Amino acid sequence: MGYFEIFIALFSLLFHLCYAFRNKNGFPTNWPVVGMLPALLMNLPRIHNYLCEVMEEYQLTFFFKGPWFTNMNLLATVDPANVHHIFSKNFGNYPKGSKFKEIFEVIGDGVFNTDSDLWKYHRNIAQSFIAHPQFQKFLVNKIWEKLETGLIPVLDHASQQGLEIDLEDLFQRFTFDTICTIIMDHDPRTLRIDLPDLPSSKALNDIEEAILHRHAVPVCVWKVQRWLGVGQERKYREGWEVLDAFIYECISKKKEEMTKRSASKESNPHNTVGIDLITLYMDEIKQSATFGRRDTTSVALSWFFYLLTKNPHVLSKIKAELDAMMIHLKDHHDDGELKRRRLNYLSRNFEELNYKLVYLHGALCEALRLYPPVAFEAKVPSDQEILPSGHKVDPNMQIIISLYAMGRMKSIWGEDCYEFKPERWISKTGRIKHQPSYKFFTFNAGPRTCVGKSMAFTQMKAVASSIICNYHIQPVKGHLVIPDVSIILHMKHGFKVKVLPSH
């Protein structure tokens, strides 16, 4: 028997001993040798809700003791004071760190994965791109184009044929096609009535599961798995290869197209500079943008519609808000014509309507609070210090923030924190109520606040308003909807629904 097999056998024995004598209240016990790892592994299938229980019990901050000699000790916190300190007040002491970069190596050296000057460089590029005067108009046009040619035809087909569909899968296809079109000027057309296989989408899902696995086990374990090419690490490597192949194919086609376009015109140094800048930008953001935008927006929309099916009174209020803006269309009795006119009105006036849909905005914020698309954030201090909660952190100690748990703490959001209440986001004057980013942490906080926040809301409002105006989403009876064990808060079994005409 080799050393690796001996290690696994001893680890399994200790695991089962710890399970037999586990703490009956379910909270972590610091065992000899293995530390608190058994409690983490036993609760991994329900890790998000388990962290809610632990954070509530330990007053928002908890020190996790890892196995001996694994360098796996970490501090888990959802305390807004700590979050504000780490992400804003003393931002310079908390880079992403080399461990984070190694775990998220698939993203490369993009804005999500870098620190210091390189991070500032990438962020400035992203901000200048998004802030361009024509970008918002371009974004809205591309979103509505994909709605009208992709999502709406698929929903119509499902409604007419009485089909059960996975709404999360449709949203993933929608956001994937949209972001590829916006960033790489290539529409993969994955959102079609025949719903073709999506190797790149499965690759992203496998990568995300492997990333959470890397957080949950000692570094030596996942590195051995990577070396052997087994388990989650095999899926990680294979998924990375599939994703790289897809993205480089898109970039190659775009470069070829731009070169031909440039060659067809008179030689002009400005054209060459333009090509170099665009291709450079595409090379640098390829994984970051695809990884970030496909899943965060699609996951947010999936949980939003799930919550609407559980809270029909909220759905009624959103419909009333939309109907009030389109009351002049009510005299059209033909359902097909009415739907066409509604979509036409929304698409033509969306830049203005985007800011008037207050209740819809509040409902989206509330869904993002309860089901944040990115489940965890991590930081590593450069220097030792004491956090506002009184906990000492040492250099290179990993700090984990559970966004899912943070949105469900009674001490932060009140006794009704598990309720879906869009009114929580609306002031007495009928405007959106601002919540500090270190409390509503879905879009990060401080200098690393998400640059694509406005893009995300624009896309979510366009999709939500189009569907709510024209369809009724009915969950398939008996279908279980629970969070997946992933760094991104996917639905474990998807969201199976039937699409009915709007009431």
N, C-alpha and C positions, 0 to 999 in steps of 0.2 A: 504493500500500500504506500503511495507517495505522500509527500508532506501536505499537498493540497487536500487530498482525501482525508488525512488525519485531522487537519484543521476543520474541515466541514463536519466530520463526525463529532469532534469535541464541541463545536459550536452548536450542533443540533441537540446534543445531550444537555448542554447548559440551557438552551432555549426551552426544552421540554420540562426541565426541572423548574425553571422560572415560571413557566406556564402553570405547573402544578401548584406552586406556592405563591401565585401572583397576588398582588394587592386586590382585595375584594371590591374596593371602590373604583377600580379601573384606572387609577392615577399611577404615574410611573414610580417604580421602586428602583433604587440604586443598588443593583446586585453586584457581588464581587465579579471581577473580570469583565463581565458583559455590560456593566453599567445599566442604563435605562433602555438599551436597545430592544430587549424583548417586548416591552410595552409598545414601543413604536411599531415593531413588525407585526404584533398581534392586532394592532388597530389600523394598520396601513390600508385595508379595504375601505375604511370609513374615516380616513385621516382628517378630512376637513371638519367633520362634526366632532371628532375626538379632540381636536385642537380647540374648538369652541369650549368644550367642557373643561379642559385643562386651563385655558386662559381665564375663564370665569372663576375657577377654584383658586388659582394662584394670583388673583388680582392683576391681571393683564400682562405679567412678565414672569417667565419661568426659565430656570437654568437646567439644560439637558446635559446629563453626564453620559458620555459615550463609552464604549469599551476601552479597556486599558490599551495603551500604546497605539491608538488609532487616530489621535488628533481630531476626534469627532465631537468634542465638547462644543456646545453652542448655546446662545441665548435666544429664546423665542419671546417676542414682545408684540403687543398690539396697543400699547399705551400711547395715546396721542402726543403726550409730552416727550416721550422718547423718540417717536417718529419725527416730530418737529425738530428736535435737537440733532438727530442723525442726518436728516435729509435737507435741513435748512440752516439752522443756527451754527452747527459745526460741520458743515458739509465737507470741508477739506480733509477732515480726519477719517472719512468713510468712503474710500474708493470701492469700486466693484471688487477689486482684488484679483490676484492670479488664480485663486481656486475657482472663483465664479467664472472667469474666462475659460478655464479648463473644462468645467462642467458644460458650459454653453459654447464649446468650441465650434460647433456647426455654424454659429452666427458669424464667426470671423471677427474682423476688426471694425465692425459697424458701430453705430451710435449707441446701441443697447449694451455693448460689451466692452467698451473702452473707458479710459480715465484721462484726466489732465488735458494736455494740449490736443491729443488725437481725438478725444471725445468732443472738445470744443469745436474742432475743425468739422467733424461730421455733423454736429448739431447745427452749426452755422449754415452748412449746405442744405440741410433739411428745412431749416427755417426760411431761408431765402427762396427755396423752391415753393414752399407752401404759401409764403407771403406774396408771391408774384401776383400782380393785378389780375391777370387772366386765369390764374389757377382755379379759383373758386368756381368761375363760370364753366371752365373745362371739366372740373370734377362733377358738378351737377349734371352737365350734359351727358357725361359717360355713365353716371349712375342711372339716369332715366333711360338712356339708350339700352342698357342691360336689363332694366326692369321691363321695358316694352318688348324687347326681342327675346328675352330669356325667361325671367321669373314668371311674368304674367301668363305667357303661353303654357308653361308647365303647370301652373296652378289651374288654369282653365281646363286643361286636358284631364288633370286629376279630378276636378269637380264634375266634369261631364261624364267621365267613365266610372265615377264612384270608387276611385283607387285610394288605398292607404299609401301615404308617402312619409318619408323621414324629413321633417321640416329642417332639422339641424343640417342634414346633408345638403338640402337645397340652398340654405344660407351659406354654407361653406363654398359651394360651387359658385354662388352669386358673387361673394366677396373675392374669391380666388380669381375669377374671370375679370372682375373690375380692377383689382390691384395690378394684375398682369398687364391689363390694357393701359392703365394710367402710368405705371412705372416703366414698362418695357415695350409699350405700344404693340402688344401682341395679345389677342384674345384667344385663349385655348378652347373656348366654346365647350366647356364642361357642363354648362347648364342648358341642356336640351331635353326634349320630351323622352328620348330613348335613354337618358341618364347614363352616358358611357362610363366605363371603369376609370377610376382616378388614381393611377399609381403614385403621383406626386402628393395627393391628399393623404393617402395611406402612409406614405413615407413621413410626412409631417407628424401624423398621429403617433407613429412608432418612435420618432425622435423625442417627442414631448413626454411619452411614458418613460423612456430611458433616462431623460433628464431628471425626473422626479425620483427614479430609482437611484440615481447617483447621489441625490440628497439624502436618501434614507439608509444607505448602507455605508460601511467604512470605505474610505478611498481605496485601500488595498484590495478590497473585494471586487469593486467594479473595474479596477485597473487589471486585475488578473483575468476577469471575464473579457475585457477588451483584448488582452494579449492572446487569450485562447480563442476569441471570436465566438463566444457562446452567450446564451440568454439575451437579456435586454441589450447588451453591447453589440451583439450581432445585428439585431434589428436597427440599432442606432447607425451602425456603419452602412448597412444596406440602404436604409432610408436616406442617409446623407448622399450616397452615390446616385440614387434616383433623383433626388432634388437638384443636385449639382448638374446632372445631365440635362434635366428639363430647363433650368435657368440658363445654362450656357448655350443651349440650342436657341432659346429666345434671343439672347444677346447677339449670338452669331448672325442670326437672320436680320436683326435690326442693323448691325454694323454693315452687313452686305447691302442692305437696302439703302442706307445713308451714303455709302460709298458710291453706289450707282447713281443716286440722285445728285451727288456732288460732281461726279464725272460728266454728267449730262449738261452741266452749266459751265460757264467760263471759269477758269481758274481764279479763285478768290481766297485769300488767306483767312478771311473771316469764316468762310464755310468750313475750312479745316479745323479751325479753333472750335467751332460749334460742335463738330463731330467728336473731337477729342474730349470736350467737356461732358457731353451727353454719355458717351461710352464709358468714361471714367466714373461718372456718377452711377451708371447702371452697374458697373462692376462692384462698386463699393457697397451699394445698398441691397444687392440681390437677395441674400439670405435674410437680412434683417427685416426688410419690408415685407417679403413674402411670409416669413415666419410670424411677424407681428400682426399685420393687417388682416390676413385671411382668417385667423382664428379668433382674435379678440372681438371683432365686430360680429362675426357669425355666431359665436357663443353668446354674446350679449343679446342678440336678437332672439335666439332660441329660448333662453331663460325668460326673456321679456314676454314672449307669447305664451310660454308655459304658465307664468304668473297670471296673465290675463284670463286663461281658461279656468284658473282657480279663483279668480276675483272678478266675476262678471259685472259687478257694479263699477269697477274701474274702467272696464272696456266700454260700458255705456257712456261714461263721462267723456272718454276720448272721442267716441263716435259723435257725441253731441257737439264737441268742440269743432270737429271737422265738418259736420253738417251745417253748423252756423256759418262757416266760411264759404260753403257751396250751396246755400239755400236757393240761389237763383237757378240752380240746375234741376230742382225738384219737379218741374213741370214736364219732364221727359219720362214717360211711363215705360218705354221699352227698356228692359234691363240691360241689354247689350249696348244700346246707344248711351244709356245713362253712365255705364261703366266707362265707356270710351271718353265721354265728355268729362267725367271726373278725373280720369288719368291725364287728359289733355290740360285741364285746368291746373292740376297740381304741378305738372311738369313746367308749364309756362310761368307759373307764379311762385315757384317753390322758394326762390331766394328771399322773397318777401314773407311768405307763409312760415318759413323756417323759424323766424323770430317771434311769430304770433302763436305758435302751438305750445302754449305754456304748460297746460296739463299733460300733454304728451311728453314734453321735456321732463317734467317732474316724475312721471311714471317710469321713464327710461332711467333717470338717476336712481330711483328707488330699486329698480331691478338690478342696476349695477352695484348698489350697496349690498344687496342680499346675495347676488351671484356675480362677483367680480371676475371678469374673464381670465385675468392672470391671478392665480391663487396665492402665489408667494413672491416676496421680494427679499433680497439678501444683501448684506453689507459686511465689510470687514474693517475694523478700526486700525489705523496706522500706529496710534499711540494709546497707551493706557489712559482711561479716564472713568469718572463716575457719571452714570446716566441720571437724568432727573428722577427716575424711580428709585435711585439709591443703589443700583446694581453696578458692580465694577466690571468693566470689559478690558481684556488684555489685547495687546497687538496680535493680529491674525486670528482672533476668535470670530467665528462666523455668527452673525446676527440675522435671524430669520423673522420676517413679518408675515403673518398669515392674514391676507386681505379678507378672506372669507370669514375668519373668526372676528376680525376687527369690525365688520359690518353687523355683527350679531351680539355685541356686548351691551348688556343692560346699562352698565355704568357710562357708556358712551352715547347710546341712542335711546335710552329709556326702557321702561318695562315692556313697551309694545314693539321692541326691536325686531321681533320675528314676523310682525305684520307687514303686509304690503300696502303702504300708505303714501301715495304721491303727494298728498296734502302736506306732508312733512317738508316738502321742497318749495312750497308756495306761500308767499307772504300774505298778510291781510290786504295788501293793495293789489293782489293778483299778479305779482311778479315772481320770478324765480328767486328763491331764497339761497343766498350763498352759504355754503358750508366750507370751513377751512380744509385745505387739501390734506393736512395731517390728520384729519378726522375722516373725511371721505377720500380715501387713498387710492381709488381705482385708477386715476390718471397720474399716480406718483405725486411727488411734492418737491418744492424747492427748485433748484436749478435744473433738475432732471424731470420736471413736469412734462408730460407727453406733448410733443409738438403737434401731434395729429388729433388732438382732442376735438377741435371744431370739425375736422373731416369726419370723425367717427359719428358725431351727433348728426351731421348732415346726412350721412348714408343711412343711419338707423331711422331717422325721421322719414326719409323718403320711402324706405321699404315698409315701415310700420303703417304710414298713412295710406299707402297704396293697397295694402292687404286689408286693413281694417275697414276702409271704405267699400270694398267690393266683395269680401269673402267672410265667411264665419269658420274659424278654425276649431275643429272638434277632436279632442284627443281620442285615440283608440282605446276602448274600454279594456282594462286589465293590463295595459302597457306600463311597465315600471320606469319612472323617470328619477334617476339619482345621479349625483356628480361622479364622474370617473376619477380614478386615481391617476392624476396627470398634473403637470405644472400649469396647463391650461384647463379651465373648468368645463370640459366637455360633459355632455350627458352620456353616461356609460352605455346605454342601449339606444341612443338617439332619441328622437321625439316623433313617434308615429302618430299621424293625425289623418283625418279626412277633411277635405276642403268642400265646404258647402257654400251656396250663394248667400250673400249678406242678407240678414233679416230685414 
